[in-house]
């Protein structure tokens, strides 16, 4: 294959950033939720290794 074309569409503009926040950032998960959610850099390092 000498040429490849890729495309995609993201529809993130329909809802503004922060529209779900009503006065405070809130918590995405309840306290004690049994899942570790690392930051983006840590996740990328784990995938790379």
VENGIBEL-V695855 format. One record per pair of residues at least 6 apart in sequence whose C-alpha atoms are under 6 Angstrom apart, sorted by the first residue. I is the first residue (numbers start at 1). GAP is how many residues later the second one is. D is the distance in Angstrom with one decimal. If there is no record, write none. Layout:
i->I gap->GAP d->D
i->I gap->GAP d->D
//
This chain:
none
//
